[in-house]
Amino acid sequence: MSITAIRAFKPMRREPTDFDLLWDATLDSLSEIAPAPLSQRGSSPRPGLTLDKLSFTSLGGQQILGYLLAHDHPEPRPLIVHTHGYNSQYDVMIEWALAGYHVLGLDVRGFGRSAGVVRAPDGYVLTGIEAPHASVLRGAVADVVQAIRVGRLLLSWRATRTVLQGFSFGGALALMAGALVPDLAMVAVGQPTLGWHTERVRLAEAGSSLELKRYLEAAPHLADQARDTMAYYDALHFANRLKAPCFLGVGLDDAVVPSRTVLAIANHIESAPLELRLLPVAHSTDPRESLWNDFDAEWLALGLEPSLPVEFGSEARQVRLLS
């Protein structure tokens, strides 16, 4: 796919006039909540590593559960903060620790070990859709922001810099939180969803986009309010505010997260260095899904460097095809 073709997917953003007000108020509220992390030491998965189960307090007093995988040796290392996909929960990413990172993972509210939310019967993304401030997505983004705070608090000087990672739903949350946290070394995301809602609903075949499509069809009298609410959680609007370098993977054939919506997100990242990696598939059983391992290997290597290469995001390496 050529640069010209990639750049064609750039829909006009129609963000709410008070978008920043809502998120500034959210961050202000979150800053007043002491995370008060508690940890419980588990058995070491590998020599030289410690594994702690974590709990901490996030927006609205919600208790969030996660883990911290840290190195015993006092040598400062970068920290990865990650979450999970839709209707899923975190996995303990031992291989990232073995690569040289401290790793913190969390289940955002309403999922996995952090269930604690009364979810809408027809889908998580519909929870609180009656008003922007009530949406469960507001809390989920805040949970990731708070997790970054927790990781830095617990590791202190042992964490040199922070890489924020996510795939699919987790990729959207990482991108949103990345736009709200000013001092990240890199945001590494694959096939982020929650972008360009009108298009992803039009193409919906599965996941949160299909939940939203069914809701809009079943309750047309509530459609305008639902669209208004989701506008505060459209990754396009966060992409425009991202300042951290972004390493973004796009699966070109994907029935769950349409690639054109991911390309639209990428095309709105205008204030941060950006590199794209194009992969043939995502969310599939196709053997070429294994190419995402190459994507992971590349961002993991980049994040270990004291700083990104000066040519990061340059035209010569901005877009590459993994095949």
N, C-alpha and C positions, 0 to 999 in steps of 0.2 A: 504494500500500500504506500502510495507516495505522500509526501508532506502536504501537497495540495489537497489530496483526498481526505487526509486526516483533518486538516484545517476547515474542511467544509462543514463539519459537525460542530457548529457554534451557534446554538439558538440564543436569541435575545433573552437576557435575564430580566425577570419581572419580580424583583424582590420587594417585600413589604417595606414601607417607608420607616417603620419602627424596628426593623430587623436588628440593628445594632443596639437599640435601647433594650430589647428583650435579652440579648446575650450579655450586654454589660451588666444588667440587673442580675442575671443568673450568676455571673462570675462574682459579683459583689456579695450575693447571698452565700455562695460557696466559700468565699474567703473568710466568712465569719464562722464557718463550721470547722472545728478542730477535727482532723481525721481520726485522732486517737487510735492509731493502729495497734492491734494485738497480734501476736505471732505465737505459733506453736511449732516447735521443732519436730520435724519428721526424720525418718531414716535417710541417710545420705545416699543419693542415687549413684554417685561416683566419688572416688577419693578426691579430696580437695574441694568438694562442693557441699553446701548446706541447703536444705530444703525446708522452708517454713510455710505453714499454712497461715494466711493472713485474713484479718477482718478489719474494716475501717468504716468510718461514718462519712456519708456523702450527702448530697443535696436532699433536704427534707428529712434528715435524720435516718435515711435508708442505710442499712448495714450491707456492705459489699464484701464478698468473699473472693479470695484470690490466693496467690502463692508468690514467694520470692525465692529464686534459685540464685545463690550467691557463691562467690569464690572465697575460700578460707584465707588465701594469701592476701596481705594488705595492699598489694599493688593495685593502683586505681585502674578501673576498667569502664568501658561504656555500658550503659544500661539500655536494655530493650523493654519497652512497655507494650503489651499486646492484649487483645481481647479475642473474640470468637465470631463465628458466623451466625446466621439467623437460625433461631430455634436450636441453638447448640450451646456449648460451654467450652471453657478453655482446656487445652492439653498442656501438660508440663513439657516445655520445649528444652529438653536436655541437650539436644544437639547444638542449640544456640549458645548454651553455657559452655559446652566443650569447644566451641569456636572461639571463645574468649570473652563472652559477655556475662554481666549480671542480667537476670531476666525476671520481670514481674508480669504475671498474667492475672486477669480478673474476669469474673462473670458479671456483666452489667445487670442492673436490676431487672427482674422479670425472667431471667434465664438461669439455668443450671443451679448452682449452689446459692445464688443470690435471688432466688425466686421472689419471695416477699412482696409481690405486686399482684393486685387483682387485675388480671388481664381481660381485655375485651374478648368475648366468646368467639368472635370470628377472626381474631388475629392480633398479634402483639402490636403491630404498627398502628392499629386502630384504637389502642388504649389511650384515652384522653384526647381524642381527635376533635372533641367539641370546642377546644380553645387552645391557642398556641402555648400558653403557660402551663396547661394541664397535660400536654403530651408526654407520654413515657419516654419519648426520644430526647426530650430536654434533660431528663434525669440521666439517661444512658450516656449522653455526651458528657455531662457533669461527672459521672462516675469515672470516665477515662481521664478527665482533667485531674480529678482528685487522686487517682492512682499514680499519676506522674508525681504529684506532690508527695505522696506516701513513699514512693521509691527513693526519691531524693532525700527525704527526711531520714529514712532508715539507713541508707548507705552513706549519706553525708559525702565526705571528700573521696570516698571509695568509688563514686560514680563520676566519671570525667565528663560525660555528655550523655544526652538522651536521644535514642532512636525510637520513634513511634511506628508501630507496625500493625497492619490488619489486612484481611482479605474479605471481599464481598461485603456483607453487613459490617464486619469488623473493619474493613477498609474505609467504609463511609464514616464510621465513628472516629477512626484515626485521623482522617482528613479533617473532619469537623473540629475535633479537639486540637489538632495541629494548627488550625487557623486561630484558635483562642489562646494558645500557649506560645509566648514570644521567643523562647530561647531553646529550640530544639535543633539537634545536629542534622536530623534527616527525618522525613516521613516516607516510609516505604509501604506502598499499598498495592494490592492486586485486585482488579476487577471490582472497584468500589460501587456499591449500589446507592440508592436514594438520590440519584441525580436526574434532573430533567423529568420531573414527575409526569407531565402530560404525555411524554413519549414512552416512558417505561410502562405506564398504565395502558397505553394503546397497544403495546406489544406484549402485554403480560401473558405469561404461560405458567408461572409458578412463583412461589415466594411472596415477599411482602407486596410486590406490585400487583399480583393477582388478588391478594386480600383487599387491597385498596380498590381495585377495579370492581370487584364484586360488591363492595360497600357502596360505591358511587352508583352502581346500577340498581341496587336494592333500595337505596334511600336517596332518590334524586332531589328531594326537598332539602336534604342536608349536604348536598354536594358542594355548594359554594363555600360553606363553612369549613368543610373537610379540606378543600383545595387551599383555602386561606391558611389553615393550620399547617398543612404540609409545606407551604412555601417557606416557613421558618426552619425547615429541616430538609431543604434541597441542597445537595452537595455543590451545585453550581455556585451558590452564593458564598459558600465557605471557600471554595477554590479561589475565588477572586481575592480573598483576604489572606491566603496562605503566604507566609514569608519564608518558612524553612525550605531548604532544598527537598525536592520531591522525586522519588524514584517510583515510577508507576507502571504496572503491568496491565496489558489489555488483552483479553482473550477474544479473538475476532469472531468465533462461532460459539454462542452461549444462549441457551434458551431461558435461563434464569435472570441474568443481568445482560440486557442487550448491549452489544459493544458500542453502538452509536451513542448510548447514554454515557458510557465511560469516556469515550473520545470527547464528548461535550464537556465533561468535567475537566479533562486535560486541557482543552482549549481555553478554559477560563482561568487556568493557573498562569497569571500574567506578571505577578510580582515576586515570583520565586524561581530559582533555577529548577529546570524540569528535564528529566530524561524518561523517555518512553521505551518500553520493551513490548513488542507485539508478539503474541503467542497464538497459535492456531485455534486453541479451544480453551474453555473454562467451564466449570460445573458440568462435567461430562464423564463418561466412562471410557472415552477415547484414550488409547495408550499415549497419545501426545500430551496428555495432562502432566506427564513426568517432566516436561520442559519447564514447569513451574519450579522444579528443583534447581534448575539453572538460574532462574530469576532470583530465587532465594540466595543461592550461593554468591551472586553478584552483589546484592545489597548488603549481605553479611560482611563481605570483604571490604566494601566501601566504608561501612560504619566503624570498622576497627581502625581505620586510618586516623591520625591526629586531626586531619582536616580533609575535606573532599578535594579531589584533583581540581586544579584551577580551570581545567577545560570542562568540568562537569556542566552539563546543560548546553554546551556549545553545539553549533550546527553540525559539526563533524560526528558527534556521538549522541545527538539528542534523540534520534529514533533508530532503533535496531530491531531486526526481526530474529526471534529465536525459533529455530526450526531444526 
